[in-house]
Each structure stands twice: as structure tokens, then as C-alpha cells.
Amino acid sequence: MKKICYVVTIPLTIRAFFIPQLRYLAAHGFDVTVVCRDDGRIGEELGGSIHFHGIEMPRGMSVMGSLRAVSRLTAFFKEQRFDLIQYSTPNAALYASIAAKRAGCGVRCYHLMGNRFLGAGGLGRQFLKAMDKLACRLSTTIECVSPSNLELGAAEGVYPREKASVVWNGSSGGVDLKKFDLRRREVWRSELRRELGYEETDFIYGCVGRINRDKGVNELLEAFFRLREDAKLFIIGSLEKDGAPDAALWKKAAESPRVQIHGPVEDVERYYAMLDVLVFPSHREGFGNVVLEAAAMGTPAIVAEIPGPIDAIVAEETAICFPSRNVEELTAAMERIRRRDLRQMGAAAAAFAAGAFDSELLCRKILERKRRLLGMDSAS
């Protein structure tokens, strides 16, 4: 039985993206281990078919913490003798690529979920880019989360183009069509609008994700407050201290009767169904899973034209694009989409998400890819 290991820094990454594919791999003949920080719950959540080993890995800059992480990973990898080690997120990739190389692992896979250096400038950008270049050089293969990010990384010289690939159509884990069930859209839409005090005729823009400047929240609020008075805005997410949105804009939003701000929810599929349009103005992304999730629920989107999210849409059919950070263009897009047939756009979005990003089919594609990397018969 081939042994594979997934490495990330924190359990949230495993929960958000990887559990279905890990279970699928374990059910199809692989001995699967996860390594990340132990929060006391993740091992139990993974279930009995997946091994867990807790190792603390610093997310920021810590020389001693980084050295300890590499040392512990190296010792664990040598002990376990994995056939394939996959790592995601920049810090985990740096530590695990060094450790996997030192441990003699033959297949070292960097699952590149985005280019973190794009959000930095000056020396910080150069340092983050150098981290990724080193991790890519130490890896035997690079799997990018989206085609556009693959091309960006190659153009930036992070890795040679021929060393990288995308599994199927990309995304971190596809979209679970059982959870994001289009057949429930109208019921959930009506139920949730009643619960939250909206009328059936209200036009609601929505934003889902971390609330910070990098996610384009400032541009979204500026654009929204330029729209006509009948528009509503519903925001779901956690307000972050680092890179928090403009204080005056956020205060105006919090006090506006046209804006509702809600913390993270477990049943986000119901909220996508409630919205008329998802707005995704992020400055940088690996993919943009919320765009896919909303699409699966029949909700079209307005998307910043950046690597990642542009692979999650069909422009002008399932979503409207606008130049990132451009408030005027975002405002125009938010006005223009109200003149479109949203039912038709939503139906096209749902069909696209189901046809190109079904998580069950993606799991099969990931299994085939792992078998090819390990020289196994993909039909076995």
C-alpha cells in the first residue's frame, strides 16, 4: 500500500478543502496521513481511515520556529518513509519541501493554491517570491489550483512552465453538489428572506469571505453606496484586524439600514440561494471557491478580473468581470447586472459548476493523478 502525506500549517485548511479527497484516497487503497497543527479536534474529524500527526509550523516569520518545524518534519518523514508528500500554503510548502527532500521522498508535490507574493511590495514581495521559488525547486511536481495562476507563476519565473500542471479544471476541492443543492434554491431563498426581514422583491448583492482590504471590501462598499437606494447588501464573514477595511466606510456600512453584516455560517448554501448576485472583488486569489459555490446554487456573480476567479466563470454568461480595484467599473458592473436576465445567468452558472467542478469527479481525477505520479496503473 502506497503511503501519502498531506501537509498544511493549520487544520482550517484541511477542513475547508481536503477532507473529501483524503477520504476518497484512503477508500481507494492509499495509506493517508495529515500533518498540521493539532487543535484537539482535527484528528477525530478526519476519522479512523486517515492518520494524523500534529506538528506546529509558524505562519509568520520565525527563524527558530521554522528550523524546529523543518527538523520535526524531517524526522517524521524519515520514520514514515512516505511514497508521496503533498504540501499546500506557502510556509508549509517551504518547510515540507526541505524536509521531504532531506528525507529522500521520491514524489514531492507542491499543491500551489495561489501566489502570496502578489499581495506584498518591495523587499517583502521579493522574500515571499524567493520562498515559493525554493519550494518549487525542491519539489518534483507542482499542481496549481487554476490555469491562470499556473501561467502567472510561470511568467513570474517561480517555476518552469513544464514542471506545473492543473488537475482537471482546477479549484481546491470542487463543489459538493449534494450540499449546494440547486433544487432547494427557491425554498431556501424564501425561507431565509423571511427570517432576515427581506421582501421577495428586494434586490440583494452579497459578499462572502474574510473581511479585509485584500478581499476588495473597500471597493465594494464605495461602489454599493453609489447605487440607487433600493439595493441591499448582505456581507458574511469575519472582520480581520490585519488589513481591516477603511474605518469610516465600515462604520457607514454598519449603520446603514441597507446593509446587513453577518458572521460566518455553517449553512452558507442557504445564503447563496437568498442572494440575487454574489460580488467577489478580491485583489488576489488562488481560485475563488465562493464563486463556484454561489454558481452551484444558481447565483451569478460579479468578479474581479484576476488569476483564479476568472477560471471559475464564463464571462458574460455566468458572471460579469471588472478590473480589480476599480470602483467606477465595479459600480457600473453592479448596475449593469440588474438589467440582465438573472434567472438565465443563474441557470448557466449552475450548469457550468456542475459540469466542470463536481467534487466527486474531481476526487476521481485526483486519484488518477496520484497513481500516475507513483507509477501505478490508473485502472487498478
N, C-alpha and C positions, 0 to 999 in steps of 0.2 A: 504494500500500500504506500503510495507516494505521500510525503509529508509536506504540507504547505503552511505558511505563516503569514498573517496579515498584521502589519504594524502601523499604528497611529498614535498620536500623543494622548488624546482624551477619549473616554467612552462615548461621548456625544456623537463623534464621527462614525463610530461603528453602528450606533443606534439609528442614525439618520440615513445611512447609505448602504451598509454592507450585510446586515443580518440575513436577509433573504438569500443572497448569493452564497454566503458562508454555509447556511443550512443545506442549500442545494448541492454545493460541492461535497459536503460531508455525506449527504444521502447518495452520492454517486461515486463512492469509492475513495475519497481522499481523507487523510488524517489531517484535520484542520485545527490550527491554533491561532488565537488572537493575543497580541501583546499591546497593552496601553496602560495608562494609569488606572489603578484599582480604586473605584469609588464605592466598593462594598456591594454593588448590585449587578454590575455588568456580567460577572461570571455566571450568576444564576440565570440572567436573562438570555444568555447565549444557549443555555440548555446542555443536556448531557452529551450531545454529539460533537460539541466543539470545546476544545481545551482553552483555558485562559491562563495567562501569566502576566502578573502586574509588574510593570517597570515604570518608574517616574521619569518623564522626559520633559525638560524645561521647554516652554513655548517661546519665551523671550531669549535675551542674550545672557547666558550664564556659562562662563568658561568651565568652572568646576562641575556644574550640573551637567554640562554637555559631555565632559570627559567621563563622568560617572555613568551616564546613560550609554555611551559607546562601550565602556568596559563591561557593563552588565549585559548588554545586548550580545556582545561578542561571546561572552561566557555561555549564555543561554543558547545561542545558535550553534556553538561548538558541541554542546552537550546533546542537543536535539537532532543535529545533522539533517536539517530540512533540505528537501529537494528544490523547493521554490520559496523565496521570500518576497512578498509584495509590501511596499510601503507607500503611504499616502500622507499628504500635508508636508510642508517644507522642512520643518525641524525633524519630524520623524524620519523623513526620507534621508536627510543628511546623516543622522546617527545610524540608521539601519543600513544604509548603503555601505558605510565604512565598516560596520560590524559584520555584515554579510560577506563582504569581500575578504575581511580578515579571517572569517570562519570557513572560507572555502566553498560557500554555497554556489552551485553552478548556474542557477537561474535567479537573477536579481532584477525584480520588476518594479520600476517606478511608476505608480499609478498617479499621473500628474493631473491634479484637479484644478489647476489654474496657475497663473503666473503672478506670485505675490509681489514681485519687484515692481510691477506696474503701478502699484499704489504708493510708491516711495519716490523720492527725488534725491539728487546729489549722491553723496557717499553711501547713504542708506540703500539707494537703489542698486548701486554697484555691488555692495556687500551681499544683498539678498540674491542678486543675479549670480554672483560667484558661488553662493551656497548651492543654488539649483544646478549650475553647470558642473560642480563637483559631484553632486548626487547622480546626475545623468551620466557623467563619465564613468562612475563606478558601477553603474547598472548595465546589465546585459541587454535589457529591452525597456522601452518607455511606452506606456499606454496613456494617451491623452484622453481627456474626458470629452473633448469635442473637436471636430475637424478644424474649425477656425483657430482654436487655441494651439493645435498642433502646428499649423502654418505660422502662427505668430512666434512660437518658441523657436522654430527652425530659422525664421527670418532674423530673430534677435541673436542667433548664434548660441542658444542654450544647449542645443544638441544637433547632430546631423539629421537631416530630414529622413534618411533611410533607416535610422535607428528607431523611429517612432511610428506608432500606429494608433488607430481608434477601433475599439471593439464595436462591431455592428454600426449603429448610428450615433454612438456616444451616449452621454449622460452618466451620472454617478451610479444610478441603480434603476433607471427606467421609471415607469409609473405603474403602481398597483391598481389595475382596473377593477379589482374587487372592492377595494376601499374607495377609490374615486369612481363611483358608480353613476354613470350618466343617467340611468333610468330613474334615479332618485332626485334629479335636479329640481324639477318643479315642486315636488313635495317639500324638499329642504328649503328652497327659496321662499316659499310662502310661510313655512313654519318660523324660520329664523327672522324674517322681516317683521312678523307679528311680535316675536319675542323682543326684538330690539327697537320697536317703535317706528319702523319704516312703513310707508304705504307701498302698495304694489306698483304704483306709477312712479315712485321715486327713482331717479337715475343715480346709481351708486358706483363711483370709482373705488377700487380697493388697492391696498398695498400690503404685502405680506413679507415679513423678514425682519432681520435685525435693523434697529432704528439708529442709523448713523449717517454721517456725511457721505461716506463711500457708497452707500446704497442709494444716493441721489435724493434723499428726503428733503433737503433744502429746495432743490429744483421742483420737486413735486408740489410742495406747499406753495411756493411762489406761483407756479402755474395754476394751481387749483384756485387760489384767491383772485385770479384774473378772470375766472369763468363766470358765467351767469349764475344768478342767485339760486336757481332751483337744483343745482348739482350738489351731491353729497359725497363725502369722502370717509371711508372706513379703513383704519390702519390697524394691523395686527402685528405685534412684535414686542421685543424688549428694548427699552431705551438704554443705549450704551453710553458710559461715561467717556470713554476714549472716542474722540471724533463725533461727539454729540452734535445734533443739528443746531442751527442758529437759535439762540435762546429766545429772541423776540418772535421769530417765526413759530417756534414750538409753543410759546405762550399763547399766541394768537390762535393756533390750531386747538389747543387745549380748551380755550374759552369760546370757540365758535360753535354755535348750535348746528352747523352743517357738517361738523367733523366729529366722528367717534373714534376714540383710541382704545384699543383692547389689547390685553396681554396675550402671550402665546396660548394656543388652544390645542387640544388633542384631536378634535373633530374638525380639522381645517377644511375638509371636503365640503361640509355644510356651508361654510362661509364663502368658499369659491362659488357655490351654487347661488348664493344670495346676491353676489355682485353682478353688475352689468359688464364691467370692464376691469381687468387687472392692469395696474400701471407698474412697470418694472424699470425704473430709471437708473439702475446701478451703474457705477463708473467702471467696475471690473468684475468679472465672474468667470468661474470655470465653465459653468453651463447655464444655470438658471432653472433649477428644478421646479420652482413655484410656477413658472410659465407653463411647463408641461402639466403640472397638477391641475391648474386652472383650466387648461385646454381640455383635459380629460373630462372635466365637469361641464364642458360646453361654454366656457367663459373666454372670449377673445382677450387680447392684450395689446397694450402699448409698450414697446420695448426699446431700450437704448440700443443703438446700432453699434454693438461691441462684440468682440470674440466671445463665444459661448452662447449667449441668448439668441444670437441670430441663427444658430443651428437648431433651436427649439421651436422655430416658427416657419411658416411660409409667408413671406412678406406680402401684405395687402390682401391675403386670403384668410389667414388665421390671426394676424396681428398687424399693427401699424408700427413702423420704425421711426425713430427720430435721432438726430445727432446727440450723442452723450453730452451732458452738462449744458445743453442749450435750452434755456427756459422758454424762449419765444417759440421754438419749434415744438417743444413739448406741449405748450399751451395750444398751438394750432392742431396738433395731433389729437389732443383731448377734445377739442371742439369738433374736429372732422369726423372722429369715430362715431359721434352721435348721429351723424347723417347716414351712416352705413346700416345695412341690414344685419343687425347683431345676431339674430337667430341663425341666419345663413353662415356668418363668420364663426359662430359658436359650434355649429354642426361640423364645419370644415376643420376647426381646431380639434374637436373630439375625435374625428376620423383620423387626423394626422397623428395625434398622440397614441391612439390605439394601434395604428398600423406600423408605426416606426419606433415606438418606445415601450411596448408591453414588457413589464418587468419579468414575466415568466419566460418569454422568448429571449430576453437579454441574459437571463441566468443560463440558458442553454448555450448561448453564444460565448459566454464567459467560460463555461465548462469546456467547450471545444477549444477555445484559445489556450487554456491551461494545459490541456492534453497535448496540443501541438508544441507548446514551449518545452514540455517534458519529453517529447518524442514518443508519446503514446498514440495508439490507434484511436482516432476520434470516434470511430464507430463502436468501440468496445464498451 
